[in-house]
Amino acid sequence: MTTTSLAIINARLVDPASGHDAPGGVLVEDGVIAQTGSEIDIDAADEVIDARGRILAPALIDLRAAKEPALTPDGETLDTLVAGAAAGGIGTLVLAPNDRSPLDKADGFAGMTRGLGQHGVRLLSACGATTGLVGNQMAEIGLMVRGGAVYAGNGDRPVADTRTMRRLLADTSQFDVWLSVRPADAALCDGTVALESDWSARMGLPAEPAVSERIAIERDAALAELTGGRLMIDRLSTEAGLDALRRARGRDLEIAATVAVAHLTLNEVDAGGLDSAFRMDPPLRSEADRLALVRAVADGEIDAVVSDHRPTPYDDKGEPFALAIAGTMGVETLLGAMLGLVHEGDLELAEALRPLTCGPADLLGLPQGRIAAGAPADLILVDGDMPWVCKPEAFHSARGNTAWAGRRFQGRVLQTFVRGVTIHNHKT
């Protein structure tokens, strides 16, 4: 039963946008936060939830999740994707272009985005920057932005042609929208499946050098400076790339950066057994790269951490490491993996939540992602100490490809609210 007013009291209220972390609660009226703080008027509420000291934070915002192009008996539907996202504490999910679903057709884009709004989780969509994600043919970005696209991207394929990259940045600048690009030199990353290192050499794997990322960022930053485009470095994964990002930001360019949660919590050693679950794009990097990225999150240099959720068919993921499709499922483990960094002492709770809440909200100009009067009541109630084990068979999706299978997590979402309505309630 949906109520018009809800009070959550006796919580550990964590709002990364304001830096607030103290006991308190919220009063929600008609889907909007009406009151926040230590003194909540519970007499005005139709329902009262006693958090009993558990964490109350903004619902997560995930800027990158893949969508399968067709509904298959053993696949992932929008309904199962939304259910998994809600269970993971995600209140807003962006469908991103990828090889299987390029999202590059302006015809019907507005209708698709209107249809996405019918789900409990706020489903948004990015659009493909080039037709089919390959070649030099630009997609009709302006029409898709008008139809609801929240940014333009090129999936996993880097833009090889410099002239095309310049045109894309110039085009997106006209619509004041981010151009999201995978930072990799196309020639250096073509056909690679691992980081160029002693491990990949021993395994005989085609490998991408870390300098590939630096080269791409330096080129694209120069073109952003030339065109005035807004450049989003999508899934930064190396220390070399991070250094290039810092140099570009030193020139006062409008550059954002995201990192996939896998690159904050896993490294190439995890892929040492050549388990295809750890085959990712970008590939898993060195421990030094991972630690540099974690420090960058702590310092506020990373705007958003993404799940990079990619369900893949069992047959395709079951191939040998070098032939398997890249990707791991991530919406149900995103928060658990980030809380692992908190429990290990690498991040404070607010530092871990910022690139999952107000960071991505600020990038896209969304009102959610914060706990403040007047903000949408998109919230999560979390038991930060509850232990659980990742079991792919328990996922909401029929797909089960995850690099975190069997991983022990500490911290679980108990309830997820969107517009003040419970869209997930953990069953204990």
Secondary structure, 3 states (H helix, E strand, C coil): CCCCEEEEEEEEEEECCCCEEEEEEEEEECCEEEEEECCCCHHHCCEEEECCCCEEEECEEEEEECCCCCCCCCCCCHHHHHHHHHHCCEEEEEECCCCCCCCCCCCCHHHHHHHHCCCCCEEEECEECEHHHCCCCECCHHHHHHCCCCCEECCCCCCCCHHHHHHHHHHHHHCCCEEEECCCCHHHHCCCCEECCHHHHHHCCCEECCHHHHHHHHHHHHHHHHHCCEEEECCCCCHHHHHHHHHHHCCCCCEEEEEEHHHHHCCHHHHCCCCHHHCCCCCCCCHHHHHHHHHHHHCCCCCEEECCECCCCHHHHCCCCCCCCCCECCCCCHHHHHHHHHHCCCCCHHHHHHHHCHHHHHHHCCCCCCCCCCCECCEEEEEEEEEEECCHHHCCCCCCCCCCCCCEEEEEEEEEEECCEEEEECCC
